[in-house]
Amino acid sequence: MKKGNELDIQLQEMVLKTIEDKIYSTPEDLAQELAVPLETLMPLLGELEQEYRIAKTKHGKYALASTLGLFRGELDCKQGGFAFLRTPDWMDDIFVPASKKNGAMNGEDVLVKLAKHQEAGKSMEGAVVKIFSQLPITTVGTVDKKNNTVFVVSDDRNVDDIYIPKEKAKGLKTGQKVVVDITRRAGHGKSAEGKVSEVLGRAGEKGVDILAYARRFGLVAEFDAACKKQAQELTKEKKKIDGRLDLRDRLIFTIDGKDAKDLDDAVSLRMLENGNYELGVHIADVSHYVRESTPLDKEALKRGTSVYMVDRVVPMLPKELSNDLCSLNAGEDKLTLSCIMEIDSKGKTVSQMIENTVIRSSHRLTYDGVNRILRGDTDEAEKYAEIVETLKQMNTLAKQLRARRFEKGSIDFNIDEADIILNEQGVPVDVRVRERGEAEKLIEEFMLRANITVAEQYYYMELPFLYRIHEQPDADRMKELAVFLGNFGIKLKGFQDIHPHAIEEVLEKVEGTDEAAIVNRVTLRALKKAKYATEPVSHFGLAADRYCHFTSPIRRYPDLQVHRIIKTVLDGRMDDAYIRHLSNVLPEVAAQTSARERNAIEAERAVQDLKMTEYMAQFVGKEFPAVVSGVTRFGIFAELENTIEGMIPLGSLKEDYYVYYEKEYCVIGERTKKRITLGDKVMIRVVSADVSAAKIEFTFA
């Protein structure tokens, strides 16, 4: 089946290349040129036509859709009502006037046809001729009621106001935050029309702002009746530990953040007689409870991941499971899937065992507490006297694992993360850099080693599997990175076919210098994004041949899927039928969970930006030291010591006209020749903090 798909894709590319070369082709010409039977070719042409990659002329010939002026893509609407169609990198975006949007809204998948007459020196112009998205479309906004006429002003400033008919507007009040379903597109002089599906509360009330952001990203904490029923039934089930390796007499404990309630993982360590370590990574056996195709499983796949939004979590699983039944709470018997590894003094795994287990965590430790113990805090050490020595041994092992990882070329990005502190009213009172101490690094190393060990074992079993991959960087991006690094006198070795070692060498060179933060950030941006896949492509950032996610099944669906595969093998249920089933479902799981991960990251960043903007509102007019963190054709970004970032619009700099030089990551004043580049230290003044748009504006002090 997989080979058939690959052949279809190859034939598609051949068809597209042939049509591109010949400009116009009949089906018969194509069949002859490609030596493919016409009956094989016609369904393929139909698919390409449906996807608007090709189009048929009135004379029955095929051409690339772009040849006929047709382009499919995402519509990026602007506040002025106009829009741009986002196009491939090789061409400029297409301008779409407000009158030519034909009711299409921001972010929709549309087909645009270029106007016959284009003005020289201006952007290409076109009109929306087809909208692929289906109504209703959901947005979040604020009710604006005047003279018994009700509109919802969307929080997305690129979405026009939505009219709510009288019969659907009963009870709505000005200032309410609402979720609205757009049921009719704008057109013929009329506004878009919709109905309110949920009232979130009044703007300004505690927590309503973050709740509104959650809804903007399609995130709902509550579960439907079927999921709630299943969760309740599962809590009443008696634990069955028959056939499991009983580790309840072992010293096993958890180390997490102080506010964490969904404790996925516990760890253990013993010294063996041969001098090696026996490291145990014990993971909540979520797949024992969340069976495939049940309501909870379908909902978990739909959500893909838990989302952490400053003061709340939108969980992948109901709290009955995430915080109780599956969570490895101290003093309770818990079902787990354990990866137990024998590791030698050089940090090499010499043997491993993956088993169904039952454990009882002895302690619920926090990162802060363990960091204090490892720093020599005697009061904290006295409280946990029986495990202090084990913690020290764990830290020694973690450092060995870390050293071995770096020897292989693993990249360690040193990028500060924000810790946003809210008061009881949900108002930000402090933003600071999140600490990453020895305890955090210890758990990170143990989880990484378990994930690599599981991926390696199942790769050699030649079974369908779900991997976490990080592809080789694009050569052009590495060339751009080499130019950027050259501005700092740093040479990037072998960027045509780069090895992770070369990236890590760069980061080591700048460690502790003023430019370290910016070099880390720009280098990270130059790499591809990690994602889930069924093919065992290596993980570039970790310099690992194979990698997977195994350690967080309470909050990540891929880990749950990996557990299912492992347990099917352990239980002796892996047969040809299930292998075929995995081959069918895993590509869908990879695509869905990768997409949900991207959505979660965007949602978390958006809420952070919101709260940072709210925090900075009190400092308008104040001056702070900052570092230039980004340079674009429209503005300069500067980052404060606490990671808060604001923009200095180039148009606001009246003392000179600044020209943007993309390859040099800088702007230069035409009159003064003043050069402002990435990594420059500057003093800024806060001009404004627009909470409604989550945007902070700076100027130079």
C-alpha positions as CSV (number, residue, x, y, z in Angstrom):
1,M,0.0,0.0,0.0
2,K,2.8,2.4,0.9
3,K,4.7,1.6,-2.3
4,G,1.5,2.3,-4.3
5,N,1.2,5.7,-2.7
6,E,4.9,6.5,-3.4
7,L,4.4,5.5,-7.1
8,D,1.3,7.7,-7.3
9,I,3.2,10.7,-5.9
10,Q,6.1,10.0,-8.3
11,L,3.7,9.9,-11.3
12,Q,2.0,13.1,-10.0
13,E,5.3,14.9,-10.0
14,M,6.1,13.6,-13.5
15,V,2.8,14.8,-14.8
16,L,3.2,18.3,-13.3
17,K,6.8,18.6,-14.7
18,T,5.6,17.5,-18.2
19,I,2.7,20.0,-18.1
20,E,5.0,22.7,-16.9
21,D,7.5,22.0,-19.8
22,K,4.9,21.8,-22.5
23,I,2.6,24.6,-21.0
24,Y,-0.5,23.0,-22.6
25,S,-1.1,19.3,-23.0
26,T,-4.0,17.0,-23.9
27,P,-4.5,13.8,-21.9
28,E,-3.4,11.8,-24.9
29,D,-0.2,13.7,-25.3
30,L,0.6,13.2,-21.6
31,A,-0.1,9.5,-21.8
32,Q,2.2,9.1,-24.7
33,E,5.0,11.3,-23.2
34,L,4.9,9.4,-19.9
35,A,4.2,6.0,-21.4
36,V,1.3,5.5,-19.1
37,P,-2.1,4.0,-20.1
38,L,-4.8,6.7,-20.5
39,E,-7.1,4.9,-18.0
40,T,-4.4,5.1,-15.4
41,L,-3.7,8.8,-16.1
42,M,-7.2,10.2,-16.1
43,P,-8.0,9.6,-12.4
44,L,-4.7,11.3,-11.5
45,L,-5.5,14.3,-13.7
46,G,-8.9,14.5,-12.0
47,E,-7.2,14.6,-8.5
48,L,-4.7,17.3,-9.5
49,E,-7.6,19.3,-11.0
50,Q,-9.7,19.0,-7.9
51,E,-6.7,20.2,-5.8
52,Y,-6.3,23.2,-8.3
53,R,-2.7,22.3,-9.1
54,I,-3.7,22.0,-12.7
55,A,-6.7,23.4,-14.7
56,K,-8.4,22.4,-18.0
57,T,-8.9,24.9,-20.8
58,K,-12.1,25.2,-22.8
59,H,-10.3,23.3,-25.5
60,G,-9.7,20.3,-23.2
61,K,-6.0,20.8,-22.7
62,Y,-4.3,20.8,-19.3
63,A,-2.0,23.5,-17.9
64,L,-0.6,24.4,-14.5
65,A,-3.2,26.3,-12.5
66,S,-0.6,29.1,-12.1
67,T,-0.3,29.3,-15.9
68,L,-4.0,30.2,-16.0
69,G,-3.6,32.7,-13.2
70,L,-5.1,30.5,-10.5
71,F,-3.4,30.3,-7.1
72,R,-4.6,28.4,-4.0
73,G,-3.4,29.4,-0.5
74,E,-4.2,31.1,2.8
75,L,-5.9,34.5,2.9
76,D,-4.2,37.0,5.2
77,C,-6.7,39.8,5.8
78,K,-5.6,43.2,7.1
79,Q,-7.3,45.9,9.2
80,G,-8.1,48.1,6.2
81,G,-10.3,45.3,4.8
82,F,-7.9,44.3,2.0
83,A,-6.0,41.0,2.0
84,F,-3.0,39.1,0.6
85,L,-2.9,35.6,-0.7
86,R,0.1,33.9,0.9
87,T,2.0,32.3,-2.1
88,P,5.1,30.1,-2.5
89,D,8.5,31.5,-1.7
90,W,9.4,32.0,-5.4
91,M,6.7,34.6,-6.0
92,D,5.3,37.7,-4.3
93,D,2.0,37.6,-2.4
94,I,-1.1,38.6,-4.3
95,F,-3.0,41.7,-3.3
96,V,-6.8,41.2,-2.9
97,P,-8.9,44.4,-2.6
98,A,-11.7,44.4,0.0
99,S,-14.3,44.4,-2.7
100,K,-12.7,41.2,-4.3
101,K,-12.6,39.0,-1.1
102,N,-16.1,37.7,-1.9
103,G,-16.8,37.0,1.8
104,A,-13.6,35.2,2.5
105,M,-12.2,35.7,6.0
106,N,-8.8,35.8,7.6
107,G,-6.9,32.5,7.4
108,E,-9.3,30.7,5.0
109,D,-8.2,28.4,2.3
110,V,-9.1,30.1,-1.0
111,L,-8.5,30.2,-4.7
112,V,-7.5,33.5,-6.2
113,K,-7.5,34.4,-9.9
114,L,-5.2,37.1,-11.1
115,A,-6.7,40.2,-12.8
116,K,-6.2,40.3,-16.5
117,H,-4.6,43.7,-16.3
118,Q,-1.8,44.3,-13.8
119,E,-0.3,47.7,-13.1
120,A,3.5,47.9,-13.5
121,G,5.4,48.5,-10.3
122,K,2.6,47.4,-8.1
123,S,1.8,44.1,-6.3
124,M,0.0,41.5,-8.4
125,E,-3.8,41.8,-7.9
126,G,-6.5,39.2,-7.9
127,A,-9.9,38.2,-6.7
128,V,-11.2,35.3,-4.6
129,V,-13.1,32.9,-6.9
130,K,-13.5,29.9,-4.6
131,I,-13.5,29.4,-0.8
132,F,-12.7,25.9,0.4
133,S,-13.5,26.4,4.1
134,Q,-17.0,25.5,5.3
135,L,-19.3,27.6,7.4
136,P,-19.7,28.1,10.3
137,I,-16.4,29.7,11.2
138,T,-15.8,30.4,14.9
139,T,-14.2,33.5,16.3
140,V,-14.0,35.3,19.7
141,G,-15.0,38.9,20.3
142,T,-16.7,41.5,22.4
143,V,-20.4,42.4,22.2
144,D,-21.1,46.0,21.0
145,K,-24.8,46.9,21.4
146,K,-26.0,50.2,20.1
147,N,-29.7,51.3,19.5
148,N,-30.8,47.6,19.7
149,T,-28.3,46.6,17.0
150,V,-25.8,44.1,18.1
151,F,-22.4,43.4,16.6
152,V,-19.5,41.3,17.8
153,V,-16.1,43.0,17.4
154,S,-13.7,40.1,16.8
155,D,-10.5,39.9,18.9
156,D,-8.8,39.1,15.6
157,R,-8.5,42.6,14.2
158,N,-8.3,41.2,10.7
159,V,-11.9,39.9,10.9
160,D,-14.7,42.3,10.2
161,D,-17.4,43.0,12.7
162,I,-20.2,40.3,12.8
163,Y,-23.9,41.3,12.9
164,I,-26.1,39.3,15.3
165,P,-29.8,39.3,14.3
166,K,-32.3,40.5,16.9
167,E,-33.8,37.1,17.4
168,K,-30.4,35.7,18.2
169,A,-29.2,38.6,20.4
170,K,-31.5,38.2,23.4
171,G,-29.7,38.7,26.7
172,L,-26.4,39.9,25.2
173,K,-24.8,42.9,26.8
174,T,-22.2,45.4,25.7
175,G,-18.7,44.3,27.0
176,Q,-19.4,40.6,27.1
177,K,-16.7,38.3,25.8
178,V,-18.4,35.7,23.5
179,V,-17.7,32.9,21.1
180,V,-19.6,33.5,17.8
181,D,-20.2,31.2,14.9
182,I,-20.2,33.1,11.6
183,T,-23.1,31.6,9.6
184,R,-23.2,34.0,6.6
185,R,-20.4,35.6,4.8
186,A,-20.2,39.4,4.2
187,G,-21.2,40.4,0.7
188,H,-23.4,42.7,-1.4
189,G,-22.9,45.5,1.1
190,K,-24.0,43.5,4.1
191,S,-21.9,42.5,7.1
192,A,-21.1,38.9,8.0
193,E,-23.8,37.4,10.2
194,G,-23.5,35.0,13.1
195,K,-24.9,33.6,16.4
196,V,-23.3,33.5,19.8
197,S,-22.5,30.0,21.0
198,E,-21.0,30.8,24.3
199,V,-20.8,33.7,26.7
200,L,-17.4,33.7,28.5
201,G,-18.0,36.6,30.9
202,R,-17.4,40.3,30.9
203,A,-14.1,41.7,29.5
204,G,-11.9,42.5,32.4
205,E,-13.2,39.8,34.8
206,K,-10.6,37.5,36.3
207,G,-9.5,34.8,33.8
208,V,-11.9,35.8,31.0
209,D,-8.9,37.1,28.9
210,I,-7.1,33.7,29.0
211,L,-10.3,31.8,28.4
212,A,-11.0,34.0,25.3
213,Y,-7.5,33.1,24.0
214,A,-8.2,29.4,24.6
215,R,-11.3,29.6,22.5
216,R,-9.5,31.5,19.8
217,F,-7.3,28.5,19.4
218,G,-10.2,26.0,19.6
219,L,-9.2,24.9,23.2
220,V,-11.9,23.7,25.6
221,A,-11.1,22.3,29.0
222,E,-14.5,20.6,29.5
223,F,-15.2,17.1,28.2
224,D,-18.4,15.8,26.7
225,A,-20.8,13.4,28.5
226,A,-19.4,10.3,26.9
227,C,-15.9,11.1,28.1
228,K,-17.0,12.0,31.6
229,K,-19.0,8.8,31.8
230,Q,-16.0,6.7,30.7
231,A,-13.7,8.5,33.1
232,Q,-16.1,8.0,36.0
233,E,-16.4,4.3,35.2
234,L,-12.6,3.9,35.0
235,T,-12.1,5.3,38.5
236,K,-14.3,2.5,39.9
237,E,-12.3,-0.3,38.2
238,K,-10.2,-2.4,40.5
239,K,-6.5,-2.4,39.7
240,K,-5.3,-5.6,38.1
241,I,-1.6,-6.2,38.8
242,D,-1.4,-9.8,37.8
243,G,1.4,-10.4,35.3
244,R,3.1,-7.2,36.1
245,L,6.7,-6.8,37.4
246,D,6.2,-5.7,41.0
247,L,8.5,-2.8,41.8
248,R,6.7,-1.5,44.9
249,D,9.6,-2.3,47.2
250,R,12.0,-0.2,45.1
251,L,13.0,3.3,45.9
252,I,11.1,5.2,43.2
253,F,10.0,8.9,43.3
254,T,8.8,11.7,41.1
255,I,10.5,15.1,40.5
256,D,8.2,17.8,39.0
257,G,7.3,21.5,39.2
258,K,5.6,22.5,42.4
259,D,2.3,23.2,40.7
260,A,2.2,20.0,38.6
261,K,-0.7,17.6,39.1
262,D,-0.3,15.3,36.1
263,L,2.7,13.3,37.2
264,D,3.7,11.2,34.1
265,D,7.1,9.9,35.2
266,A,9.0,8.5,38.2
267,V,12.6,7.5,38.4
268,S,14.8,5.0,40.3
269,L,18.5,4.2,40.4
270,R,20.5,1.3,41.8
271,M,24.2,0.6,41.7
272,L,24.9,-2.9,40.3
273,E,27.7,-5.2,41.6
274,N,29.6,-4.8,38.3
275,G,29.7,-1.0,39.0
276,N,27.1,-0.1,36.4
277,Y,24.0,1.9,37.0
278,E,20.5,0.5,36.8
279,L,18.3,3.5,35.7
280,G,14.5,3.0,35.9
281,V,12.2,5.4,34.1
282,H,8.6,4.5,35.1
283,I,5.8,6.0,33.0
284,A,2.1,6.1,33.8
285,D,0.4,3.3,32.0
286,V,-2.3,5.5,30.4
287,S,-3.0,3.0,27.6
288,H,-4.3,0.5,30.2
289,Y,-7.2,2.8,30.8
290,V,-7.6,4.7,27.6
291,R,-8.4,2.0,25.1
292,E,-8.3,2.5,21.4
293,S,-11.4,3.9,19.7
294,T,-13.2,4.7,23.0
295,P,-14.7,8.2,23.5
296,L,-11.6,9.2,25.7
297,D,-9.2,8.0,23.0
298,K,-11.0,9.8,20.2
299,E,-11.1,13.0,22.2
300,A,-7.4,12.7,23.3
301,L,-6.4,12.3,19.6
302,K,-8.5,15.3,18.7
303,R,-6.8,17.4,21.4
304,G,-3.4,15.9,20.7
305,T,-1.7,17.4,23.7
306,S,-2.3,19.3,27.0
307,V,-1.9,23.1,26.7
308,Y,-0.4,25.1,29.5
309,M,-1.7,28.7,29.5
310,V,0.1,30.6,32.3
311,D,-2.4,29.9,35.1
312,R,-4.4,27.0,33.8
313,V,-4.1,23.8,31.8
314,V,-6.4,22.6,29.0
315,P,-5.9,18.9,29.5
316,M,-5.7,16.1,27.0
317,L,-7.5,13.8,29.5
318,P,-10.1,14.5,32.2
319,K,-8.7,15.3,35.7
320,E,-10.0,12.0,37.0
321,L,-7.3,10.4,34.9
322,S,-4.6,13.1,34.5
323,N,-4.5,14.1,38.2
324,D,-5.6,10.9,39.9
325,L,-6.0,7.5,38.3
326,C,-2.9,7.8,36.0
327,S,-0.9,10.4,38.0
328,L,2.0,8.8,39.9
329,N,1.0,10.3,43.2
330,A,3.2,9.4,46.2
331,G,2.1,6.5,48.4
332,E,-0.3,5.0,45.9
333,D,0.0,1.8,43.9
334,K,0.2,2.8,40.2
335,L,0.3,0.8,36.9
336,T,3.3,1.8,34.8
337,L,5.3,0.9,31.8
338,S,9.0,0.9,32.8
339,C,12.1,1.3,30.8
340,I,14.9,-0.2,32.9
341,M,18.4,0.4,31.5
342,E,21.8,-0.8,32.6
343,I,24.3,2.0,31.9
344,D,28.1,1.8,32.2
345,S,30.4,4.5,33.7
346,K,30.8,6.1,30.3
347,G,27.1,6.7,29.9
348,K,26.5,3.9,27.4
349,T,23.4,1.7,27.6
350,V,24.6,-1.9,27.7
351,S,21.1,-3.5,28.1
352,Q,17.5,-2.6,28.6
353,M,14.2,-4.0,29.5
354,I,10.7,-2.6,28.8
355,E,8.0,-4.1,31.0
356,N,4.5,-3.8,32.4
357,T,5.0,-2.8,36.0
358,V,3.4,-1.7,39.2
359,I,5.1,0.9,41.4
360,R,4.5,3.0,44.6
361,S,6.3,6.4,44.5
362,S,7.8,7.1,47.9
363,H,8.1,10.9,47.5
364,R,6.6,13.7,45.5
365,L,9.7,15.9,45.0
366,T,9.9,19.3,43.4
367,Y,12.6,20.8,41.1
368,D,13.2,23.6,43.7
369,G,13.6,21.1,46.5
370,V,16.0,18.8,44.6
371,N,18.0,21.8,43.4
372,R,18.4,22.9,47.1
373,I,19.6,19.4,48.1
374,L,22.1,19.3,45.2
375,R,23.4,22.7,46.2
376,G,24.0,21.4,49.8
377,D,21.0,22.8,51.6
378,T,21.1,20.9,54.9
379,D,17.5,21.6,56.0
380,E,16.1,20.2,52.8
381,A,18.6,17.2,52.9
382,E,17.4,16.3,56.4
383,K,13.8,16.1,55.2
384,Y,14.7,13.5,52.6
385,A,17.7,11.9,54.2
386,E,16.9,8.4,52.9
387,I,17.2,9.5,49.2
388,V,19.9,12.2,49.3
389,E,22.6,9.8,48.3
390,T,20.5,8.4,45.4
391,L,19.8,12.0,44.2
392,K,23.6,12.7,44.1
393,Q,24.2,9.4,42.2
394,M,21.4,10.4,39.8
395,N,23.0,13.8,39.2
396,T,26.4,12.2,38.6
397,L,24.8,9.8,36.0
398,A,22.8,12.6,34.4
399,K,26.1,14.6,33.8
400,Q,27.7,11.5,32.2
401,L,24.7,11.1,29.9
402,R,24.8,14.8,29.0
403,A,28.5,14.6,28.3
404,R,28.0,11.6,26.0
405,R,25.1,13.3,24.2
406,F,27.3,16.3,23.5
407,E,30.1,14.1,22.3
408,K,27.8,12.8,19.6
409,G,26.9,16.3,18.6
410,S,23.6,17.0,20.4
411,I,22.8,20.7,20.4
412,D,22.0,22.5,23.7
413,F,20.2,25.7,23.0
414,N,20.5,28.1,25.9
415,I,17.3,30.2,25.5
416,D,15.7,31.8,28.5
417,E,12.0,31.1,29.2
418,A,9.7,33.5,31.0
419,D,8.1,32.7,34.3
420,I,5.0,34.9,34.6
421,I,3.7,35.4,38.1
422,L,0.0,36.3,38.5
423,N,-1.8,37.5,41.7
424,E,-5.1,36.2,42.9
425,Q,-7.0,38.4,40.5
426,G,-5.1,37.0,37.5
427,V,-3.0,40.2,37.0
428,P,0.7,39.8,36.2
429,V,2.9,41.1,39.1
430,D,6.3,39.9,37.9
431,V,7.9,38.4,34.8
432,R,11.3,36.7,35.3
433,V,13.6,34.2,33.7
434,R,12.6,30.6,34.6
435,E,15.3,28.8,36.5
436,R,16.7,25.6,34.9
437,G,18.8,23.9,37.6
438,E,20.5,20.5,38.1
439,A,17.2,18.8,38.9
440,E,15.5,19.9,35.6
441,K,18.6,18.8,33.6
442,L,18.6,15.5,35.5
443,I,15.0,14.6,34.6
444,E,15.6,15.9,31.0
445,E,18.6,13.5,30.5
446,F,16.7,10.5,32.0
447,M,13.7,11.1,29.8
448,L,15.8,11.6,26.7
449,R,17.7,8.4,27.3
450,A,14.5,6.4,27.8
451,N,13.0,7.9,24.6
452,I,16.1,7.0,22.6
453,T,16.2,3.5,24.1
454,V,12.6,2.7,23.2
455,A,12.9,4.1,19.7
456,E,16.1,2.1,19.0
457,Q,14.5,-1.2,20.3
458,Y,11.4,-0.9,18.2
459,Y,13.2,0.3,15.1
460,Y,15.2,-3.0,15.1
461,M,11.9,-5.0,15.6
462,E,10.8,-3.6,12.2
463,L,7.3,-2.8,13.3
464,P,5.2,0.2,12.3
465,F,6.1,2.9,14.9
466,L,5.6,6.6,15.7
467,Y,8.9,8.5,15.7
468,R,9.8,12.0,16.7
469,I,12.0,13.4,13.9
470,H,14.0,16.5,13.3
471,E,15.2,16.7,9.7
472,Q,18.5,17.9,8.3
473,P,18.5,21.7,8.0
474,D,17.9,23.3,4.6
475,A,21.2,24.1,2.9
476,D,20.0,27.6,2.0
477,R,19.0,28.4,5.6
478,M,22.5,27.2,6.7
479,K,24.1,29.5,4.2
480,E,22.1,32.4,5.6
481,L,23.1,31.4,9.1
482,A,26.8,31.2,8.1
483,V,26.5,34.8,6.8
484,F,24.9,36.0,10.0
485,L,27.5,34.3,12.2
486,G,30.2,35.8,10.1
487,N,29.1,39.2,11.4
488,F,30.3,38.0,14.8
489,G,33.5,36.6,13.4
490,I,32.2,33.0,13.8
491,K,32.7,30.4,11.1
492,L,30.1,27.7,10.6
493,K,31.8,24.6,9.4
494,G,30.5,22.5,6.5
495,F,27.2,24.3,6.2
496,Q,26.5,22.6,2.8
497,D,26.0,19.3,4.5
498,I,26.0,20.3,8.2
499,H,26.5,18.0,11.2
500,P,25.0,18.9,14.6
501,H,28.6,19.1,16.0
502,A,29.1,22.3,13.9
503,I,26.1,24.0,15.5
504,E,27.1,22.9,19.0
505,E,30.6,24.3,18.4
506,V,29.1,27.7,17.5
507,L,27.0,27.7,20.7
508,E,30.0,26.8,22.8
509,K,32.0,29.6,21.3
510,V,29.4,32.3,22.3
511,E,28.5,30.8,25.7
512,G,28.8,33.5,28.3
513,T,29.2,36.4,25.8
514,D,26.9,39.3,25.1
515,E,25.8,37.8,21.8
516,A,25.0,34.3,23.2
517,A,21.3,34.8,23.5
518,I,20.8,36.2,20.0
519,V,23.1,33.6,18.3
520,N,21.1,30.8,20.1
521,R,17.8,32.2,18.9
522,V,18.8,32.9,15.3
523,T,20.4,29.4,15.0
524,L,17.3,27.7,16.4
525,R,15.1,29.6,13.9
526,A,17.4,28.4,11.1
527,L,16.6,24.7,11.9
528,K,13.5,22.8,10.8
529,K,10.8,22.1,13.3
530,A,10.6,18.7,14.9
531,K,7.5,16.7,14.2
532,Y,6.0,13.2,14.4
533,A,6.4,10.7,11.6
534,T,6.2,7.0,10.7
535,E,9.6,6.9,9.0
536,P,12.7,6.6,11.3
537,V,14.4,9.8,10.1
538,S,17.2,10.9,12.5
539,H,16.7,13.6,15.1
540,F,19.2,16.3,14.1
541,G,19.1,18.4,17.2
542,L,19.7,15.4,19.5
543,A,22.2,13.8,17.1
544,A,20.1,10.6,17.6
545,D,19.6,8.0,14.8
546,R,16.2,7.2,16.2
547,Y,14.0,9.0,18.7
548,C,10.4,8.8,19.9
549,H,8.2,10.3,22.7
550,F,7.5,7.7,25.4
551,T,7.6,9.6,28.7
552,S,4.5,11.8,28.8
553,P,1.3,9.8,27.9
554,I,-0.9,11.8,30.2
555,R,-0.3,15.0,28.2
556,R,0.9,13.9,24.8
557,Y,-1.0,11.5,22.4
558,P,2.1,10.3,20.5
559,D,3.4,8.8,23.8
560,L,0.1,7.1,24.4
561,Q,0.2,5.7,20.9
562,V,3.8,4.4,21.4
563,H,2.7,2.7,24.7
564,R,-0.1,0.9,22.8
565,I,2.4,-0.5,20.3
566,I,4.7,-1.6,23.1
567,K,1.9,-3.2,25.2
568,T,0.6,-5.1,22.1
569,V,4.1,-6.6,21.8
570,L,4.4,-7.4,25.5
571,D,1.0,-9.0,25.6
572,G,1.7,-11.1,22.5
573,R,-1.1,-9.5,20.5
574,M,1.0,-8.2,17.6
575,D,-0.1,-10.0,14.5
576,D,-0.4,-9.3,10.8
577,A,-3.9,-7.7,11.2
578,Y,-2.7,-5.3,13.8
579,I,0.4,-4.4,11.8
580,R,-1.9,-3.5,8.9
581,H,-4.0,-1.5,11.2
582,L,-1.0,0.4,12.5
583,S,0.2,1.1,9.0
584,N,-3.2,2.7,8.2
585,V,-3.6,4.8,11.4
586,L,-0.1,5.9,12.3
587,P,0.3,8.4,9.4
588,E,-3.0,10.1,10.5
589,V,-1.8,10.1,14.1
590,A,1.5,11.7,13.1
591,A,-0.2,14.4,11.0
592,Q,-2.9,15.2,13.6
593,T,-0.6,15.3,16.6
594,S,2.0,17.5,14.8
595,A,-0.7,20.0,13.9
596,R,-2.1,20.0,17.4
597,E,1.4,20.6,18.8
598,R,1.9,23.6,16.6
599,N,-1.5,25.0,17.7
600,A,-0.6,24.5,21.4
601,I,2.7,26.3,21.0
602,E,1.0,29.2,19.3
603,A,-1.7,29.4,22.0
604,E,0.8,29.3,24.8
605,R,2.9,32.0,23.2
606,A,-0.1,34.2,22.5
607,V,-1.2,34.1,26.2
608,Q,2.4,34.8,27.3
609,D,2.4,37.8,25.0
610,L,-0.9,39.0,26.4
611,K,0.2,38.8,30.0
612,M,3.6,40.3,29.2
613,T,1.8,43.3,27.5
614,E,-0.5,43.7,30.5
615,Y,2.6,43.7,32.8
616,M,4.4,46.3,30.8
617,A,1.4,48.7,30.8
618,Q,2.6,50.0,34.2
619,F,6.0,50.9,32.7
620,V,5.0,53.2,29.8
621,G,7.5,56.0,29.7
622,K,10.1,54.1,31.7
623,E,13.6,53.1,30.3
624,F,15.2,49.7,30.3
625,P,18.4,48.1,28.9
626,A,17.6,45.7,26.1
627,V,19.2,43.7,23.2
628,V,18.2,43.9,19.6
629,S,16.5,40.5,19.0
630,G,15.1,40.9,15.5
631,V,15.4,43.2,12.5
632,T,12.8,43.4,9.8
633,R,11.9,45.7,6.9
634,F,9.2,47.3,9.1
635,G,10.8,47.4,12.6
636,I,13.4,46.5,15.1
637,F,12.6,44.1,18.0
638,A,14.3,44.5,21.3
639,E,14.2,42.1,24.3
640,L,14.5,43.0,27.9
641,E,16.5,41.0,30.5
642,N,13.2,39.3,31.6
643,T,12.6,38.0,28.0
644,I,9.8,40.6,27.3
645,E,10.0,41.8,23.7
646,G,8.7,44.9,22.0
647,M,9.0,46.5,18.6
648,I,10.4,49.8,17.5
649,P,8.7,50.7,14.2
650,L,11.2,52.1,11.7
651,G,8.6,54.7,10.7
652,S,8.7,56.1,14.3
653,L,12.4,56.9,14.1
654,K,12.3,60.5,12.9
655,E,16.0,61.3,13.1
656,D,16.8,59.3,10.0
657,Y,15.4,57.0,7.3
658,Y,16.6,53.5,8.0
659,V,17.1,50.9,5.2
660,Y,16.8,47.2,5.9
661,Y,19.6,44.9,4.8
662,E,18.2,41.4,5.1
663,K,21.4,39.3,4.6
664,E,23.3,41.4,7.2
665,Y,20.4,41.4,9.8
666,C,20.6,45.1,10.2
667,V,19.2,48.5,9.3
668,I,21.4,51.5,8.4
669,G,20.4,55.2,8.5
670,E,20.7,56.9,5.1
671,R,21.9,60.2,6.6
672,T,23.8,59.2,9.8
673,K,25.0,55.8,8.5
674,K,24.1,54.5,12.0
675,R,23.9,50.7,11.9
676,I,21.6,48.8,14.2
677,T,22.1,45.0,14.1
678,L,21.1,41.8,15.9
679,G,22.7,41.5,19.3
680,D,23.3,45.3,19.8
681,K,22.8,46.5,23.3
682,V,20.4,49.4,23.5
683,M,18.4,51.5,26.0
684,I,14.7,51.6,25.2
685,R,11.8,53.5,26.4
686,V,8.3,51.9,26.6
687,V,6.0,53.9,24.3
688,S,2.8,51.8,24.7
689,A,1.4,48.4,25.8
690,D,-1.8,47.6,23.8
691,V,-3.3,44.8,25.8
692,S,-6.2,44.3,23.3
693,A,-3.6,43.5,20.6
694,A,-1.0,42.0,22.9
695,K,1.6,44.3,21.4
696,I,4.3,46.4,23.1
697,E,6.0,49.4,21.3
698,F,9.4,50.7,22.3
699,T,11.6,53.5,21.1
700,F,15.2,54.2,21.6
701,A,15.8,56.1,24.9
